[in-house]
Amino acid sequence: MAKDNSFDIVSEVDMQEMDNAVNQTSKEISQRYDFKGSNASITLENENEIKLTGEDDYKLETILDMLRVRMAKRNVPLKCLNPGKIEPASRGTVRQTIKIEKGLSKEKAKDVLAFIKTLKLKVQAQIMDDKIRVTGAKRDDLQAVIQAVKSKDFDIDLQFINMR
């Protein structure tokens, strides 16, 4: 009897690298000339959000751009950031909360699952918590699924792990 092969589709963020990117951005803010004398800051509040503060929308956008550059250098997916709206804060400053999206939401998982079914390959896919397990008899079919899912944009960063 042939043994089924499988792999998992996940959306993960390396939080240590994210913390490093936030710390590097904070250090750059303290050293840049255009931020001298301002109370602009970036902090990693918890595992799920980043808080930005600054004098105006332009400074917040600049901080977010600096963070994205640091994340890209550290291979942290940029699609995991979900910026919230800019809100007024104390002393004439503004703040923004950025959510860090980790794991596959049920809606995104259903979209990926429906896409895999349209491929008409001999594979089975099922949602397991915040990941999708894809199984099939042929490794070539599994490789075809990986290539097809990589080619389609689901607005989240997907990784393919546990290939067996």
N, C-alpha and C positions, 0 to 999 in steps of 0.2 A: 504494500500500500504506500502510495506517495505521501510524503510529509508536506503539509502546507507551509508555505513561506509567508512571512508577514512583516509589516513595518507600521510605525505609528506616525501620524501627522499631529504636530503640536505647535503651539505658539508660546515660546519661552523667552524670558529676558534674564540675562546674567546680571543680577542686582549688584554684585561686587563691582563689575565694570561700570554699571550705571552710577554707583556711588563715586567711583573714581572720576567719571566724566563730570559729575556735578561739582566735585571738589576742585577739579582743574578749572572749570568755568568760574567758580567763585574766586579762585586765585587770580585768574585773568581780569576779572572785574576790579579787584583791588589794585591791579598794576596798570590798567589802561588809563591813558590821559583823559579821554572823554568821559570817564566815570569818576574822576577826582572830585572829591567834595560832595558826591551824591550818596544817597543812602540806598543804592541799588544792591540787591542781594538775590541769591538763589539758594534754596535749601531743599534737601530730600526729607520730607516730613515723615514718611513711613514707607513701607514697601510699595504703596500704590499711588503716591502723589508727590509732585514737586511744586514748591511755591516760589514764585518770582515776585519781587517788588522793585519799583522804580518810580522816577518822577513823572514819566509819561509813557504813552503807548510805544513810542519809538525806542526807548530804552529797553522796554520789555521784549520787543521784537529783536533787538540786538542781542540781548542775553539769550533768548531762545535760539537764535542763529549760532551763537558761540557754543551752546550746549549741543546742537545738532552736529557741528564740526567735531567736537570731542567724542560724541557717540560714534560717529562714522569711523574715526580713527581707531576706536576700540571694538569695532564690529558689533556694536549694539544696534538692533534694528530701529530705524527712525519711525517706522509705522506704529510702534508701540506707544508713541506720544499722542495724547488726545487733549489739546489745549482747551481750557474752559474760557468763559468770557472774561474780559478785563473789567475789574470792579474798582471803584474809588476806595481808598484807604485813608488812614489818618495823616495829618500834616500835608495835605495836598499830593499825596502819592497814589499810585495805583498798584493793584496786585492781580495776579493771575494764578490759578491753580491748574496744573497739568496732570491729568490722570495717566498712569502707566498701565496699559492694558496687557495683561498676561493671561494665557490660557485661551482656549477657543470658547466663545460664547455659543449658546445653543443655536442662535440664528445663523452665525457664520459656519458652524459645524454642519447645519442642515444644507446650507448653500454648497459647501464642499462635497458633501455626500451626494447631493443631487447632480452635481457636475460629474462626479466619478461614475454614477449610474448611466449618464449619457454617453460615456465612452464605449459602452457595449463590450467590455473586456470581461474575461472570466475571473472576476475578483469579487469578494464580498467586503463591504465596508460597514462598520458600525461605530456609533458614538459611545465612547466610554469616558464619562465625566467630562474633562476638558481636553480630550484628545480623540482622534479617530484611528481605529485599528483597521488596516486593510490587509486581507489575507487572500492568497491565491496559490494555485498549484505551480504555476510557472513564474520564475523570477523575471522573465522578460515582460510579462504582463504587469508585474509590480513596477518595474522600471518605466514602462510606458505611462502608468498612472502618475508616477513622480514627475516625469517630464511634462505631462499635460497639466498637472496642478501648478507646477512652477511657471508655466507659460501663461496661466490665467491670473489676473490680479483680483484678489479677494479683499483688498484694503487692509490686510494684516500680514505680518511676517510669519511665514510657515517654515518649520523645520521638519525634516524627515529622520526619525531615529529608530533604533532597535530593529534594524533590518536582520531578519533571521531566515 
